[in-house]
């Protein structure tokens, strides 16, 4: 066995991809960051910073940059895909014919495949086939704080426990704790659905409805996540852990969350288009909410908070009308009788 460090290729040079690449490089992995914008990668190599996404965070000098996808993938022992969910399918299809057969694929993308509502592990299984180990990395983690080396805990889930451990070892460090699990459905559902619920709490805070309203929306939003998870076969403890409750609380309360900021802007009377333009990055909830409701409808589930977020984002109702509708619902037990 070679004594050389594991060679990791991180595919996607946005804020989260850059942060995870920096984390791996700090772990002394031979880490290469690939992105579609060659000029931006050259600037990152020259300045040691990602000027657009993380301008004030210095990156490890050991981190390498590569604009040629075939070269980045071909030289890697492990791949970590970190692109927006709408670009995930196209990216893994590009990767499949150029990666070595023995190289596993992990991703830190949160969301569903737009249009089909498929989980990303379903997409990856179809593209790579049954022989390629797959893993999702998710949890409460703002890219800026990870890039700064602030304490963070996430989880890596794979249906192959040994591969989850391999991915965890690659990223685990003194300030970045990585747990492992085998519930890919639960891990991916939590990471996607929390973005929808963060819009609701952002709206409430934007309308200055108080901390009681925020807490109620988070708690009832978690209930929606658990009920959808049960219908899909997810484990409840996964959704009560880092990838579910942990990510939900962070995204609903932290102003670094793009989805929360979208809700804040809507609650202050701005349009969806203006809010997204001001944020200046992909806001996953705009697409994810449709996939969440597609799954809910398929399983005959009533998810009132998610449903109202969908109506607001589609411009069917105002944020105030959505919250008024939620408060006007009939009185009922918090949990149905068993």
C-alpha positions, 0 to 999 in steps of 0.5 A: 500500500502506498504511503502517499496521502489520499488524493481528494478532488472537490468538484465545485468551487462555490463557498461550500466546495471551497470550504470543504476543500480547505478543510481537507487540505488542512488535514494534509490530504492532497486536495484539488479544487475544481470549478467551471470558471478557470479564471476564478481558479487562477485568481484563487491560486494567485491570491489564496482566497475565493474573492467572490464567495469567501473574500476575507478567508485565507485558504491553505497554501497546500490547496491545489486548483484545477480547471480541467475536469478530466485531470482533476477526476483522473488523479483522484482517489476520492471524489467529493461533489459540491455543486448546486442540486440543479447541476448535480445530475449533469456533473456526475454524468460528466464524471462517470466516464472519466473516473477510475472504477475503484474511486468512490463518490461523496457529495455535500449537495443538498436538495433533490433532482429538479423535475423528478424529485429523486434523491441525489443518491438515486441519481448517483446510483443510476449514473455510477452503477452498483459497484461505486461506493456512494456517500452524502456529507451533510449537517449544520454547517455554514461554509464561512465558519468551516473555512475559518476553522470554527468548530463544526459537526456534520455526518457522513451517511452511506449504505456501505459503512466502511465508505462512510468511515473513509469519507469521515476520516478524510474530512475529520479534524480538530475543529471539524467532527464527522459522524457516520451513519447508513441512512442516506434517505434520512440524511438527504431529506433533512438536508433538503427540507430544512431549506424550505422551513427556513424560509417560513421562519425567515418570513416570520422574523422579517414580519417581526412576529417574535421568538415564540412564532419562530420556535413554533415554526421550527418545531412544527416544521420538524414534525413535517420532516419526521412525517415525510421521513417516516413515509419514505423509510427514513430513520427518526433518529437520523432526522433528530440528529445533525442532518435533520434537527441540527441543520434545521435549527441552524438554517432557521436561526442563522443569518448566514443562511441564504434560505432564511435571508430569502424569508426575511426579505419576503417578510419585509415585503420584497419580491422573490425575484428581488430577494434572490437577486440581492442574495446573489447565490443559488437559493435551494428552497425555490426549487426544493419546495416543489420536490418536497410537496411532490413527495408529500402529495405522492404519500398523501401527507398534509404538510401545511408549513411547506405547502404555504411556503410553496404558495408564497414562493410561487406568488399565489399568496403573500407571506402574511396570508400564508401565516394567517392561514397557518394560525387559523387552522383548526385546533387539534392534538399535537400528535395523533393518538396511536 
